Amino acid sequence: MPFHFTRSAPALALALSVGLVGLPACKKSKPTVPDSSTPTPPPGPGIPSPGPSAGGGDPAAPKGPIFRTQSPLTAAARLAAERNMKQIVLGVHNFESAHGALPAGYADKTGKPGLSWRVAILPFIEQDGLFRQFKLDEPWDSDHNKKLIDKMPTMFAPPNTSTNGYTFARGFTGMNTWLPPQQGTGAPGQLLYGTKLSQFSDGTSNTFLVADAGNAVIWTKPDEMLFAPNNVPKLGGVFESGIVVGLADASVKFVRSGMSPQKLALAIQINDGQILDLDN
């Protein structure tokens, strides 16, 4: 069944279960064991004991647990998730307005991103105090920066769910995405950039910027969903019935499950030359 897109986010009460589900066309990768150097959520109501995570089609899949929320998908939960996503994409937009390009994070000593774009937008989502605590020239898992993982802003977490620093809110990297692979030429602590919004030739209202990934990652880690036209990443790790998507025009949609891999690929790419009508 195809996705049904709407341009607004009506508060519809949905009698659906909430779970982890992926969209089609993702290859199963060998499960990985949680990294003992990063936090994992304790067992508790709504979240089972941590287990190995399936990487889907993303070879950079997180070494962390899969989360499953157990409460029904209510209008309140959906609106809260959409509100969080709205704050995130507005932060990305405000960063682009200030710097002239989208955020790719901060370089570590390798010249590649050591801290994620989520850290880079902190000053634009009213988190200046937290931003100033980071050592920007050190990677996300340095002794200093690891202490800040559990201070993740709530907008990066699913509604009413404690994930101990893990987030499903991830961008896309790879061919024709807004986060092309970095060349590794940045100086430690240097701000790194993705593409510009002006490069979204397919239309900002038709292109995914941030989405609920199929797997969660540490929010400070520069680990985004790896995309290729024939290898679409897994999405939908928060709600069983669909995903919350932040589009490149800063709008937010709740996208129902069932989108074809071909249409999903078009929605992720910024300049594939094909104009996609997300409402059909």
C-alpha positions as CSV (number, residue, x, y, z in Angstrom):
1,M,0.0,0.0,0.0
2,P,1.6,3.4,-0.9
3,F,2.3,6.2,1.5
4,H,-0.3,8.9,1.9
5,F,1.4,12.2,2.4
6,T,-0.4,15.3,3.8
7,R,1.0,18.8,4.0
8,S,-0.3,19.3,7.6
9,A,0.0,17.3,10.7
10,P,-3.6,16.8,12.0
11,A,-4.0,15.4,15.4
12,L,-5.7,12.1,14.5
13,A,-6.1,9.5,17.2
14,L,-4.7,6.3,15.9
15,A,-5.4,2.9,17.5
16,L,-2.2,1.4,16.5
17,S,0.7,-0.3,18.2
18,V,4.1,1.4,18.3
19,G,7.1,-0.7,17.3
20,L,10.2,-0.9,15.2
21,V,9.7,-1.6,11.5
22,G,11.8,-0.9,8.5
23,L,10.8,0.0,5.0
24,P,11.4,-2.4,2.1
25,A,14.6,-2.9,0.2
26,C,17.0,-3.1,3.0
27,K,19.6,-5.9,3.1
28,K,20.0,-7.6,6.4
29,S,23.5,-7.2,7.8
30,K,25.1,-9.3,10.5
31,P,24.0,-8.1,13.9
32,T,26.5,-6.3,15.9
33,V,27.2,-6.5,19.6
34,P,26.6,-3.3,21.7
35,D,29.7,-1.3,22.2
36,S,30.5,-1.4,26.0
37,S,32.1,2.1,25.7
38,T,28.8,3.7,24.9
39,P,25.6,3.8,27.0
40,T,22.7,1.4,26.6
41,P,19.3,1.9,28.1
42,P,18.3,-0.1,31.2
43,P,15.4,-2.5,30.8
44,G,12.2,-0.9,31.9
45,P,8.6,-0.3,30.9
46,G,8.2,0.2,27.1
47,I,11.9,-0.7,26.4
48,P,13.1,-4.3,26.5
49,S,16.5,-5.4,27.5
50,P,19.1,-4.2,25.0
51,G,20.0,-6.7,22.3
52,P,22.1,-6.7,19.1
53,S,21.0,-4.2,16.5
54,A,20.3,-5.1,12.9
55,G,22.1,-2.8,10.5
56,G,19.7,-3.0,7.6
57,G,21.2,-1.7,4.4
58,D,23.5,0.7,6.3
59,P,27.1,-0.7,6.8
60,A,27.6,2.1,9.3
61,A,24.8,0.8,11.5
62,P,25.1,1.6,15.2
63,K,26.7,-0.7,17.7
64,G,23.7,-0.3,20.0
65,P,20.4,-1.7,21.0
66,I,17.1,-1.7,19.2
67,F,14.4,0.2,21.0
68,R,10.7,-0.8,20.9
69,T,8.1,1.4,22.4
70,Q,5.1,-0.5,23.7
71,S,2.4,2.2,24.2
72,P,-0.3,2.9,21.6
73,L,0.3,5.6,19.0
74,T,-1.9,8.4,20.2
75,A,-2.6,11.8,18.7
76,A,-0.4,13.2,21.5
77,A,2.5,11.0,20.7
78,R,2.4,11.7,17.0
79,L,2.1,15.5,17.6
80,A,5.0,15.4,20.0
81,A,7.2,13.5,17.5
82,E,6.3,16.0,14.8
83,R,7.0,18.9,17.1
84,N,10.4,17.5,17.9
85,M,11.2,17.0,14.2
86,K,10.1,20.5,13.5
87,Q,12.6,21.9,16.0
88,I,15.3,19.8,14.5
89,V,14.8,20.8,10.8
90,L,14.3,24.5,11.8
91,G,17.7,24.2,13.6
92,V,19.3,22.9,10.5
93,H,17.7,25.7,8.4
94,N,18.9,28.3,10.8
95,F,22.4,26.9,10.7
96,E,22.3,27.1,6.9
97,S,21.1,30.7,7.1
98,A,24.0,31.6,9.4
99,H,26.8,29.6,7.6
100,G,25.6,29.4,4.0
101,A,25.6,25.6,4.0
102,L,24.1,22.6,5.8
103,P,25.9,21.2,8.9
104,A,28.1,18.1,8.6
105,G,29.6,18.3,12.1
106,Y,33.1,19.1,13.5
107,A,36.4,17.6,12.3
108,D,38.6,15.5,14.6
109,K,42.3,14.9,14.2
110,T,41.6,12.7,11.1
111,G,40.0,15.7,9.3
112,K,36.7,13.9,9.1
113,P,33.6,14.5,11.2
114,G,34.2,13.6,14.9
115,L,31.0,15.2,16.2
116,S,27.7,15.0,14.4
117,W,25.6,17.7,12.8
118,R,23.2,17.4,15.7
119,V,26.0,18.9,17.9
120,A,26.6,21.6,15.3
121,I,22.9,22.8,15.4
122,L,22.8,23.1,19.3
123,P,23.2,26.9,19.2
124,F,20.2,27.1,16.9
125,I,17.9,25.0,19.0
126,E,18.4,27.0,22.3
127,Q,21.2,24.7,23.6
128,D,24.1,27.1,23.7
129,G,25.0,26.0,27.3
130,L,25.4,22.4,26.2
131,F,27.2,23.3,23.0
132,R,29.9,25.2,25.0
133,Q,30.6,22.1,27.1
134,F,31.9,20.2,24.0
135,K,35.6,20.0,23.0
136,L,35.0,20.5,19.3
137,D,38.4,19.3,18.3
138,E,37.8,15.9,20.0
139,P,35.6,13.0,18.7
140,W,32.3,12.1,20.1
141,D,33.8,9.2,22.1
142,S,36.7,11.1,23.7
143,D,36.9,10.9,27.5
144,H,35.5,14.4,27.8
145,N,32.8,14.3,25.1
146,K,31.4,10.9,26.2
147,K,30.3,12.6,29.4
148,L,27.9,14.7,27.5
149,I,26.1,11.9,25.7
150,D,23.4,11.5,28.4
151,K,22.7,15.3,28.1
152,M,20.9,14.7,24.8
153,P,18.2,17.3,24.2
154,T,14.7,15.6,24.4
155,M,13.8,16.6,20.9
156,F,16.2,13.9,19.6
157,A,14.4,11.2,21.5
158,P,11.1,9.5,20.8
159,P,8.2,11.0,22.8
160,N,8.1,9.9,26.4
161,T,11.0,7.5,25.9
162,S,14.4,7.5,27.6
163,T,17.1,6.2,25.2
164,N,20.2,7.2,27.2
165,G,21.7,9.3,24.5
166,Y,20.5,7.3,21.4
167,T,18.5,9.0,18.7
168,F,16.6,7.9,15.6
169,A,16.8,11.4,14.1
170,R,19.4,10.9,11.3
171,G,20.3,12.4,8.0
172,F,21.4,10.7,4.8
173,T,24.9,10.4,3.4
174,G,26.1,9.0,0.0
175,M,25.4,9.6,-3.6
176,N,23.2,12.7,-4.3
177,T,22.5,13.3,-0.6
178,W,22.8,16.5,1.5
179,L,25.7,14.9,3.4
180,P,28.2,13.8,0.8
181,P,31.2,11.9,2.2
182,Q,33.8,14.3,3.7
183,Q,37.3,14.3,2.2
184,G,39.1,14.3,5.5
185,T,40.9,17.7,5.0
186,G,39.4,19.6,7.9
187,A,41.6,20.8,10.8
188,P,40.7,19.5,14.3
189,G,37.7,21.5,15.6
190,Q,36.9,22.9,12.2
191,L,33.2,23.2,11.2
192,L,32.4,20.9,8.3
193,Y,29.6,21.5,5.8
194,G,27.2,19.5,3.6
195,T,25.5,20.9,0.6
196,K,23.5,24.1,0.3
197,L,19.7,24.2,0.1
198,S,20.1,25.9,-3.3
199,Q,21.5,22.6,-4.5
200,F,18.2,20.8,-3.9
201,S,17.2,21.0,-7.5
202,D,14.5,18.4,-7.1
203,G,12.7,20.8,-4.7
204,T,13.0,21.2,-1.0
205,S,9.4,20.3,-0.4
206,N,10.0,16.9,-2.0
207,T,13.2,15.8,-0.4
208,F,13.9,14.1,3.0
209,L,16.3,16.0,5.2
210,V,16.0,14.1,8.5
211,A,13.9,11.0,9.2
212,D,13.2,8.4,11.9
213,A,15.9,5.8,11.1
214,G,15.4,2.1,11.5
215,N,18.2,2.0,14.0
216,A,19.3,4.4,16.7
217,V,22.8,5.9,17.1
218,I,24.5,7.9,19.8
219,W,23.3,11.5,19.1
220,T,26.8,13.0,19.1
221,K,28.3,10.4,16.8
222,P,28.5,11.4,13.1
223,D,26.8,8.2,11.9
224,E,24.1,8.9,9.3
225,M,22.1,6.6,7.0
226,L,24.2,5.5,4.1
227,F,22.3,5.7,0.9
228,A,22.8,4.3,-2.6
229,P,20.0,4.1,-5.3
230,N,20.1,0.3,-5.1
231,N,20.6,0.1,-1.3
232,V,18.0,2.2,0.5
233,P,18.5,2.5,4.3
234,K,16.0,1.2,6.8
235,L,13.6,3.7,8.2
236,G,10.8,3.6,10.8
237,G,12.4,2.8,14.2
238,V,9.8,4.7,16.3
239,F,6.3,4.1,15.0
240,E,5.1,0.8,13.4
241,S,2.6,2.6,11.3
242,G,5.0,5.0,9.6
243,I,7.8,7.5,10.0
244,V,8.1,11.2,10.9
245,V,10.1,13.0,8.2
246,G,11.6,16.5,8.3
247,L,11.7,17.8,4.7
248,A,14.2,20.2,3.3
249,D,11.7,23.1,3.3
250,A,11.5,22.7,7.1
251,S,8.0,21.1,6.9
252,V,7.2,17.9,8.7
253,K,5.2,14.9,7.5
254,F,4.0,11.6,9.0
255,V,4.6,9.1,6.3
256,R,2.7,5.9,6.4
257,S,4.4,2.5,5.9
258,G,4.5,1.0,2.4
259,M,6.4,3.3,0.3
260,S,8.2,1.6,-2.6
261,P,12.1,1.6,-2.5
262,Q,12.1,3.5,-5.9
263,K,10.0,6.3,-4.5
264,L,11.9,6.4,-1.3
265,A,15.2,6.7,-3.2
266,L,13.8,9.7,-5.1
267,A,12.7,11.3,-1.9
268,I,16.2,11.0,-0.4
269,Q,18.2,12.3,-3.3
270,I,18.6,16.1,-3.7
271,N,19.3,16.3,-7.4
272,D,18.4,13.1,-9.2
273,G,16.6,15.1,-11.9
274,Q,13.2,13.7,-11.2
275,I,10.6,15.8,-9.6
276,L,8.6,13.7,-7.0
277,D,5.1,14.6,-5.9
278,L,5.0,13.4,-2.3
279,D,1.3,13.9,-2.1
280,N,0.5,11.3,-4.7
